[in-house]
Amino acid sequence: MATPLTLNTERDPDGAHRLTAVGEIDLSNIEVFKRALSEANAGTREPITIDLSAVKYVDSAGINALFDQADAVDELHVIVHPLLVRVLTVSGFSKIASIEAAATAD
Protein backbone atom coordinates (compact mmCIF):
# COMPACT_ATOMS: atom_id res chain seq x y z
CA MET A 1 0.00 0.00 0.00
CA ALA A 2 1.36 3.39 -1.01
CA THR A 3 1.98 6.11 1.54
CA PRO A 4 -0.50 8.99 1.04
CA LEU A 5 0.89 11.71 -1.22
CA THR A 6 -1.03 14.45 -3.00
CA LEU A 7 0.67 16.28 -5.87
CA ASN A 8 -0.42 19.40 -7.71
CA THR A 9 1.33 20.86 -10.74
CA GLU A 10 0.63 24.48 -11.64
CA ARG A 11 2.20 27.72 -12.78
CA ASP A 12 2.91 30.64 -10.50
CA PRO A 13 1.48 34.05 -11.45
CA ASP A 14 4.82 34.84 -13.14
CA GLY A 15 4.50 31.68 -15.27
CA ALA A 16 7.12 29.63 -13.42
CA HIS A 17 6.50 25.90 -13.00
CA ARG A 18 5.55 24.70 -9.50
CA LEU A 19 4.94 21.27 -7.99
CA THR A 20 3.28 21.14 -4.57
CA ALA A 21 3.35 17.95 -2.50
CA VAL A 22 1.41 17.03 0.63
CA GLY A 23 2.09 13.84 2.58
CA GLU A 24 5.24 11.71 2.68
CA ILE A 25 7.61 10.71 -0.10
CA ASP A 26 9.02 7.20 0.05
CA LEU A 27 9.65 4.10 -2.04
CA SER A 28 5.94 3.21 -2.09
CA ASN A 29 5.00 6.36 -4.04
CA ILE A 30 8.28 7.37 -5.66
CA GLU A 31 7.16 6.59 -9.22
CA VAL A 32 4.19 8.95 -8.85
CA PHE A 33 6.50 11.64 -7.45
CA LYS A 34 9.06 11.22 -10.24
CA ARG A 35 6.33 11.36 -12.89
CA ALA A 36 4.96 14.57 -11.34
CA LEU A 37 8.46 16.08 -11.32
CA SER A 38 8.86 15.31 -15.01
CA GLU A 39 5.43 16.71 -15.87
CA ALA A 40 5.95 19.84 -13.76
CA ASN A 41 8.51 21.33 -16.09
CA ALA A 42 6.90 19.88 -19.23
CA GLY A 43 10.19 18.56 -20.63
CA THR A 44 11.93 21.95 -20.58
CA ARG A 45 14.98 23.11 -18.65
CA GLU A 46 13.01 26.08 -17.28
CA PRO A 47 13.32 26.84 -13.55
CA ILE A 48 10.92 25.02 -11.26
CA THR A 49 9.79 25.41 -7.66
CA ILE A 50 8.97 22.34 -5.61
CA ASP A 51 6.89 23.09 -2.53
CA LEU A 52 7.48 20.41 0.11
CA SER A 53 6.36 22.61 3.01
CA ALA A 54 3.63 20.08 3.89
CA VAL A 55 5.98 17.07 3.64
CA LYS A 56 7.64 15.94 6.87
CA TYR A 57 9.35 12.81 5.56
CA VAL A 58 11.39 12.08 2.43
CA ASP A 59 13.38 8.86 2.14
CA SER A 60 16.49 8.30 0.04
CA ALA A 61 14.42 7.50 -3.07
CA GLY A 62 12.77 10.93 -2.79
CA ILE A 63 16.10 12.66 -2.28
CA ASN A 64 17.51 10.88 -5.35
CA ALA A 65 14.49 12.03 -7.38
CA LEU A 66 15.17 15.62 -6.29
CA PHE A 67 18.84 15.28 -7.35
CA ASP A 68 17.70 13.97 -10.75
CA GLN A 69 15.31 16.91 -11.15
CA ALA A 70 18.07 19.38 -10.28
CA ASP A 71 20.12 17.86 -13.11
CA ALA A 72 17.18 18.20 -15.51
CA VAL A 73 16.50 21.93 -15.06
CA ASP A 74 18.52 25.13 -15.09
CA GLU A 75 17.35 26.25 -11.64
CA LEU A 76 15.58 24.37 -8.88
CA HIS A 77 14.04 26.09 -5.86
CA VAL A 78 12.69 23.86 -3.09
CA ILE A 79 10.54 25.09 -0.23
CA VAL A 80 10.72 22.53 2.58
CA HIS A 81 9.27 21.85 5.97
CA PRO A 82 11.89 22.92 8.56
CA LEU A 83 12.32 19.24 9.54
CA LEU A 84 13.80 18.52 6.09
CA VAL A 85 16.35 21.33 5.88
CA ARG A 86 19.05 19.38 7.70
CA VAL A 87 18.48 16.19 5.68
CA LEU A 88 18.78 18.05 2.37
CA THR A 89 21.83 19.95 3.60
CA VAL A 90 23.66 16.83 4.84
CA SER A 91 22.85 15.00 1.60
CA GLY A 92 24.58 17.75 -0.39
CA PHE A 93 21.37 18.72 -2.18
CA SER A 94 21.65 22.29 -0.91
CA LYS A 95 24.82 22.68 -3.01
CA ILE A 96 22.94 22.19 -6.29
CA ALA A 97 19.52 23.66 -5.51
CA SER A 98 18.09 26.61 -3.62
CA ILE A 99 16.45 25.45 -0.39
CA GLU A 100 14.08 27.62 1.62
CA ALA A 101 12.60 26.65 4.98
CA ALA A 102 8.85 27.20 4.98
CA ALA A 103 7.11 29.06 7.75
CA THR A 104 4.92 26.50 9.50
CA ALA A 105 2.08 26.71 11.95
CA ASP A 106 3.02 23.48 13.78
PASEBA-1860 file (N, C-alpha, C; in nm, 3 decimals):
! residues 106
1> MATPLTLN> 0.084/-0.118/0.000/0.000/0.000/0.000/0.089/0.125/0.000 ~ 0.057/0.217/-0.087/0.136/0.339/-0.101/0.107/0.437/0.013 ~ 0.211/0.505/0.056/0.198/0.611/0.154/0.121/0.726/0.090 ~ 0.027/0.789/0.162/-0.050/0.899/0.104/0.040/1.015/0.058 ~ 0.017/1.058/-0.065/0.089/1.171/-0.122/-0.002/1.238/-0.224 ~ -0.023/1.366/-0.207/-0.103/1.445/-0.300/-0.008/1.539/-0.373 ~ -0.020/1.544/-0.505/0.067/1.628/-0.587/-0.016/1.718/-0.675 ~ 0.027/1.843/-0.687/-0.042/1.940/-0.771/0.061/2.016/-0.853
9> TERDPDGA> 0.045/2.014/-0.984/0.133/2.086/-1.074/0.060/2.208/-1.126 ~ 0.125/2.323/-1.119/0.063/2.448/-1.164/0.170/2.546/-1.207 ~ 0.127/2.662/-1.247/0.220/2.772/-1.278/0.193/2.885/-1.181 ~ 0.302/2.946/-1.135/0.291/3.064/-1.050/0.239/3.181/-1.133 ~ 0.195/3.289/-1.070/0.148/3.405/-1.145/0.250/3.458/-1.247 ~ 0.379/3.438/-1.219/0.482/3.484/-1.314/0.510/3.381/-1.424 ~ 0.436/3.269/-1.423/0.450/3.168/-1.527/0.548/3.057/-1.494 ~ 0.616/3.066/-1.380/0.712/2.963/-1.342/0.641/2.833/-1.304
17> HRLTAVGE> 0.705/2.721/-1.333/0.650/2.590/-1.300/0.660/2.566/-1.149 ~ 0.557/2.501/-1.093/0.555/2.470/-0.950/0.489/2.334/-0.929 ~ 0.551/2.253/-0.842/0.494/2.127/-0.799/0.477/2.135/-0.648 ~ 0.356/2.113/-0.600/0.328/2.114/-0.457/0.294/1.973/-0.412 ~ 0.358/1.930/-0.304/0.335/1.795/-0.250/0.285/1.805/-0.107 ~ 0.194/1.714/-0.073/0.141/1.703/0.063/0.142/1.556/0.100 ~ 0.203/1.523/0.213/0.209/1.384/0.258/0.352/1.345/0.289 ~ 0.389/1.222/0.251/0.524/1.171/0.268/0.572/1.115/0.136
25> IDLSNIEV> 0.704/1.123/0.114/0.761/1.071/-0.010/0.854/0.956/0.027 ~ 0.820/0.836/-0.023/0.902/0.720/0.005/0.895/0.622/-0.112 ~ 0.956/0.508/-0.096/0.965/0.410/-0.204/0.828/0.366/-0.255 ~ 0.727/0.368/-0.169/0.594/0.321/-0.209/0.525/0.414/-0.309 ~ 0.564/0.541/-0.312/0.500/0.636/-0.404/0.600/0.712/-0.490 ~ 0.723/0.664/-0.496/0.828/0.737/-0.566/0.801/0.750/-0.716 ~ 0.742/0.650/-0.778/0.716/0.659/-0.922/0.616/0.770/-0.953 ~ 0.517/0.787/-0.868/0.419/0.895/-0.885/0.489/1.029/-0.868
33> FKRALSEA> 0.576/1.040/-0.769/0.650/1.164/-0.745/0.742/1.197/-0.863 ~ 0.815/1.099/-0.912/0.906/1.122/-1.024/0.829/1.162/-1.150 ~ 0.715/1.100/-1.173/0.633/1.136/-1.289/0.584/1.280/-1.276 ~ 0.542/1.320/-1.156/0.496/1.457/-1.134/0.610/1.557/-1.153 ~ 0.730/1.521/-1.110/0.846/1.608/-1.132/0.870/1.629/-1.281 ~ 0.864/1.522/-1.356/0.886/1.531/-1.501/0.778/1.615/-1.569 ~ 0.654/1.597/-1.527/0.543/1.671/-1.587/0.544/1.818/-1.545 ~ 0.599/1.847/-1.428/0.595/1.984/-1.376/0.669/2.082/-1.465
41> NAGTREPI> 0.778/2.039/-1.523/0.851/2.133/-1.609/0.826/2.106/-1.757 ~ 0.736/2.014/-1.786/0.690/1.988/-1.923/0.804/1.962/-2.021 ~ 0.909/1.893/-1.974/1.019/1.856/-2.063/1.113/1.969/-2.100 ~ 1.103/2.083/-2.030/1.193/2.195/-2.058/1.299/2.203/-1.949 ~ 1.395/2.287/-1.968/1.498/2.311/-1.865/1.464/2.436/-1.783 ~ 1.342/2.487/-1.799/1.301/2.608/-1.728/1.306/2.587/-1.577 ~ 1.330/2.694/-1.501/1.332/2.684/-1.355/1.201/2.628/-1.302 ~ 1.211/2.561/-1.189/1.092/2.502/-1.126/1.103/2.520/-0.975
49> TIDLSAVK> 0.988/2.537/-0.911/0.979/2.541/-0.766/0.906/2.416/-0.721 ~ 0.962/2.350/-0.621/0.897/2.234/-0.561/0.864/2.272/-0.418 ~ 0.736/2.271/-0.387/0.689/2.309/-0.253/0.665/2.183/-0.171 ~ 0.758/2.157/-0.079/0.748/2.041/0.011/0.720/2.089/0.153 ~ 0.660/2.206/0.168/0.636/2.261/0.301/0.539/2.177/0.384 ~ 0.457/2.095/0.318/0.363/2.008/0.389/0.409/1.863/0.387 ~ 0.539/1.841/0.363/0.598/1.707/0.364/0.697/1.701/0.479 ~ 0.675/1.606/0.571/0.764/1.594/0.687/0.861/1.477/0.675
57> YVDSAGIN> 0.846/1.396/0.571/0.935/1.281/0.556/0.965/1.256/0.408 ~ 1.093/1.245/0.377/1.139/1.208/0.243/1.249/1.105/0.262 ~ 1.233/0.987/0.202/1.338/0.886/0.214/1.443/0.906/0.105 ~ 1.539/0.815/0.099/1.649/0.830/0.004/1.602/0.827/-0.142 ~ 1.496/0.752/-0.170/1.442/0.750/-0.307/1.390/0.889/-0.346 ~ 1.326/0.958/-0.253/1.277/1.093/-0.279/1.390/1.192/-0.296 ~ 1.494/1.178/-0.215/1.610/1.266/-0.228/1.678/1.243/-0.363 ~ 1.692/1.118/-0.404/1.751/1.088/-0.535/1.669/1.149/-0.648
65> ALFDQADA> 1.536/1.144/-0.635/1.449/1.203/-0.738/1.470/1.354/-0.745 ~ 1.490/1.418/-0.631/1.517/1.562/-0.629/1.652/1.593/-0.696 ~ 1.754/1.511/-0.669/1.884/1.528/-0.735/1.867/1.517/-0.886 ~ 1.792/1.416/-0.931/1.770/1.397/-1.075/1.700/1.518/-1.136 ~ 1.603/1.573/-1.065/1.531/1.691/-1.115/1.624/1.810/-1.123 ~ 1.712/1.826/-1.025/1.807/1.938/-1.028/1.898/1.929/-1.151 ~ 1.931/1.806/-1.190/2.012/1.786/-1.311/1.934/1.817/-1.439 ~ 1.801/1.807/-1.432/1.718/1.820/-1.551/1.674/1.963/-1.582
73> VDELHVIV> 1.694/2.055/-1.487/1.650/2.193/-1.506/1.765/2.290/-1.481 ~ 1.748/2.413/-1.527/1.852/2.513/-1.509/1.856/2.569/-1.367 ~ 1.741/2.572/-1.301/1.735/2.625/-1.164/1.624/2.555/-1.089 ~ 1.656/2.506/-0.970/1.558/2.437/-0.888/1.551/2.505/-0.753 ~ 1.430/2.545/-0.715/1.404/2.609/-0.586/1.311/2.516/-0.510 ~ 1.349/2.478/-0.388/1.269/2.386/-0.309/1.233/2.452/-0.177 ~ 1.104/2.459/-0.150/1.054/2.509/-0.023/1.022/2.386/0.061 ~ 1.086/2.376/0.178/1.072/2.253/0.258/1.024/2.283/0.399
81> HPLLVRVL> 0.961/2.181/0.456/0.927/2.185/0.597/1.059/2.198/0.675 ~ 1.064/2.276/0.781/1.189/2.292/0.856/1.255/2.159/0.898 ~ 1.176/2.055/0.918/1.232/1.924/0.954/1.323/1.867/0.845 ~ 1.303/1.910/0.720/1.380/1.852/0.609/1.504/1.932/0.572 ~ 1.520/2.050/0.626/1.635/2.133/0.588/1.766/2.061/0.616 ~ 1.780/2.006/0.733/1.905/1.938/0.770/1.932/1.818/0.680 ~ 1.831/1.738/0.653/1.848/1.619/0.568/1.898/1.660/0.429 ~ 1.838/1.762/0.371/1.878/1.805/0.237/2.013/1.874/0.237
89> TVSGFSKI> 2.051/1.934/0.349/2.183/1.995/0.360/2.291/1.887/0.373 ~ 2.269/1.791/0.463/2.366/1.683/0.484/2.384/1.599/0.358 ~ 2.277/1.581/0.282/2.285/1.500/0.160/2.364/1.570/0.049 ~ 2.388/1.699/0.064/2.458/1.775/-0.039/2.364/1.840/-0.139 ~ 2.235/1.817/-0.124/2.137/1.872/-0.218/2.138/2.025/-0.217 ~ 2.165/2.083/-0.101/2.165/2.229/-0.091/2.277/2.293/-0.173 ~ 2.373/2.215/-0.218/2.482/2.268/-0.301/2.441/2.283/-0.448 ~ 2.334/2.213/-0.488/2.294/2.219/-0.629/2.156/2.280/-0.650
97> ASIEAAAT> 2.086/2.308/-0.541/1.952/2.366/-0.551/1.934/2.469/-0.440 ~ 1.844/2.560/-0.462/1.809/2.661/-0.362/1.706/2.600/-0.267 ~ 1.736/2.601/-0.139/1.645/2.545/-0.039/1.598/2.657/0.054 ~ 1.468/2.662/0.075/1.408/2.762/0.162/1.322/2.691/0.265 ~ 1.344/2.721/0.392/1.260/2.665/0.498/1.127/2.737/0.499 ~ 1.019/2.662/0.497/0.885/2.720/0.498/0.848/2.764/0.639 ~ 0.768/2.867/0.646/0.711/2.906/0.775/0.598/2.809/0.803 ~ 0.596/2.748/0.919/0.492/2.650/0.950/0.415/2.691/1.073
105> AD> 0.293/2.641/1.080/0.208/2.671/1.195/0.222/2.567/1.304 ~ 0.291/2.451/1.275/0.302/2.348/1.378/0.435/2.341/1.442
END
